[in-house]
Amino acid sequence: MKLLILHGPNMNLFGIRSAKKGERITLDKINKSIRHSVRNTHLDVKIMQTHSESKAVSYIQKNRKKIDAIIINPGPWIQSGYILLDLLYIINIPYTVISLNAKISNSVFNKDQIIYSSNILESFHEAIEKYASK
């Protein structure tokens, strides 16, 4: 199974945000952990980070026949991702939204948001497990 991990805007600065909480988790550490999680599974993972919704949409469109599922941490796109959401509906590829903050997933990620998924998980590892079991 080919899986796309899509990090949205500002995830490259995750280390700055996490340092304010007393820990230093960087995007590179997250990606290394993701790659470690898919070892010994049937998953083939491509990881992408972009600030541009149009770049994300173009990449997904070009590779839609090569992707079986998408794990997305949309960041601000959760509020304004009309184009990305439209694409996800058109291509009908399963996707999971990641909320790295449990408080946010319980209050912000609701049906009033643009990108909504009933499959909101709090970690990439949970999402990987979900797709690895298929």
N, C-alpha and C positions, 0 to 999 in steps of 0.2 A: 504494500500500500504506500502510495506517495503522498506525503503530508507536507503542506506548506505552513510554516510558522511565520506569521506576519506581525512584526512589531510596528506600531504606529508612531506618530509624531512624538518627539522628545524622549523616546525610550533610550536613545543614546546617552542621555543625561541622567539615567536612572541612578547612577552612583552618587550624584550630588544630592538627589532627593533622599536616598537611603542613608547617606552620611548624616543628615540632619536628625535621623532617628537613632543614631549611634551605631549603625552598622554600615558596612561598605559592600553593597551588592551592585555589581556593574552589569551592563548588558552582556559583556563578554563572559562573565561568570554564569549568567543565566543561560546563554547559548551553549557553553561547555556542559552545563548540567543537563540541558535538553539532549545534546548529542550523547551524553553518557546514558541517559534514560532509554534511548532507542537502541542501544547495543543489545544484541541477542534478541531482537524482535524482528518482525517482517517489515518494519517501517523504514522507508527511505525519506529522510527529512531534508528539506530546503528551507533555510532561514533567511528572511529578508527584513530589513528595517528601512523605512522611508518616512519622510515628513510630508511627502506629496501623495495625496489621494489619487491623483491622475496616474502617477507612476505605478502605484499598487494595482489600480484597475487595469492598466495596460499590461502589466506582468501577468496578472491572473487571466486576462482575456487570451493572451498569446499562449499560455500554458494550461488552459482549462482542460484539455484532453489528457494532460500528463499529471493532473492533481486529483487525488481521490478524496481529500478532506483538507480543511483549513482550520488552523488554530490562530485566532486573532486577538491581539491586545490593542484595541482601537484607540485608546487614549481619548483625545478630543473628538475623534471621529464619531464617538458614541452620540454626540450632540448634533453633528452636522454631516454625517456620512451618507447623504442621499444617493450619490453615484455608486458608492461601494455597495450599499444595501441593494440597490436596483440590480447590480451585477450579480450579487449572491443569489438573488431570487431567479434571475434569468438562467444562470448556468446550473442551478440546482445541485450544487456540491455541498455536502454536509459541512457545517462549520460550528465551531465552539468559540464563544467569547470568554476571554480570561479577564478576571478582575483580581489584581494582586492585593486587594484590600477588602476584607470581609465586610467592613462597614459600608463601603461603596456598593458592593454587590447587593446589599440588602436595602439600600436607600436610593441610589442613583439609577441602577440598571433596572428599569421597569418599562412597562409597555408605552410610556410616554416618550421614551428616548427613541432616537432614529434607528440606531442599530441595536436591536433587541434579540436576544436568543433565550429560549427556555433552557438552554444548556450552558448557563453561566457557571464557570468553575473558578476556583481561587488559585489554582496553580497549573502550570504547564504540565507537571507530572501527572495530575489527575486526568487531564485531557489526553495525554499520550497513552496512559493506561486504557482509557476508553477506546481509542482507536487501535491499540495493540491487541485488544481482546476480540477484535472483529476478524 
